[in-house]
């Protein structure tokens, strides 16, 4: 019988997730060892505050403020401090010493991934980052290993639990955005400053990472069309429902004839699609690839336990690779472009939902239709929503289009905004057909 091997793990950051990782290793260590032959030992934990009680009993000397010492003494370094400054320094220091790094830092990877992975390659080390996207859902491993023989055609994901919770509650409770956001903050589902989530930045970080894995080039944030849900109105949730759709915040990555599009925004999904039924704080990712076809991954996308599970899995992967001398058996990121070009946002094609608040009088529909026709945007359906106030001078005009060019649609909306009969700026939402 083979003897078990002890691998020393150093954890930088002892917050909620860090405590979850340490707890997982302590509670499930025997089971992990039985399955893998690896005994994980949390040799040191570094944090600015080493006096606060995290509810975990640790031997003397494990807690430290000396990050460099931790890196030197560890076989595997786990970065859980977040941010893009100190975390980057810690990871680069660990890699320079040939230490494999496990991180959940999506912002750092999305914005500085190219530099980090170049450093990993130069030092023959590796970066593991399963927890950076979709929490406990093993989507990184699926893309990097499970679908290694597949061409990725499409990835569509609900990647932010805060946004999904807000949209679910708006629909279920018929409640406006501001009220639901306040409730989400009180329950701990949204930060006191929710901008990172509701403006789409978090989802864009994750979409960039997935796209880079799928197509072999580190994209960063610049190419990602990013729109949030901050300005989404309750009436659009209701109108979408009446039309047979549900609005979800999506990360969308597509490849068609070698052209790649990357976008993050709220979109209408047909209510009978599985993704449309993903509710609350849960995440889901649909991947369409050749030859496997469509697959769907579902689970908790954030939180202590889900994230800790993903981090622990990466630690075990790193430990096994060390055990068998395969430091870069599966590199964290393979360079090699697998697409022809990256589409400009104006070149994206989609179906669209438009809502215009217009003067309720003859000739308005004709004026709007004329603009769309002139710009080669084909109308799928018109619906004028009656106002509850019979004396109202304005009405909501809803338009669904056939597949249209984003640039042409935007030009049409600009021209509509100049019409005297259009009251406010038209609302544009994309329709995602799955």
Secondary structure as UniProt FT lines:
FT   STRAND          5..12
FT   HELIX           16..36
FT   STRAND          38..46
FT   TURN            60..61
FT   STRAND          63..64
FT   HELIX           67..73
FT   STRAND          76..79
FT   HELIX           86..96
FT   TURN            97..98
FT   STRAND          100..103
FT   HELIX           106..122
FT   TURN            123..124
FT   STRAND          127..128
FT   HELIX           130..132
FT   TURN            135..136
FT   HELIX           139..141
FT   HELIX           142..146
FT   TURN            147..149
FT   STRAND          151..158
FT   HELIX           161..173
FT   HELIX           177..186
FT   TURN            187..188
FT   HELIX           195..198
FT   HELIX           201..215
FT   TURN            222..223
FT   STRAND          225..226
FT   TURN            230..231
FT   HELIX           234..242
FT   TURN            243..244
FT   STRAND          245..256
FT   TURN            257..258
FT   STRAND          259..270
FT   TURN            271..272
FT   HELIX           274..277
FT   TURN            280..281
FT   STRAND          282..290
FT   TURN            291..292
FT   STRAND          293..300
FT   HELIX           304..323
FT   TURN            324..325
FT   TURN            327..330
FT   STRAND          341..342
FT   HELIX           345..347
FT   STRAND          349..359
FT   TURN            362..363
FT   HELIX           364..374
FT   TURN            375..376
FT   STRAND          379..385
FT   TURN            390..391
FT   STRAND          394..401
FT   STRAND          404..405
FT   HELIX           406..417
FT   TURN            420..421
FT   STRAND          427..431
//
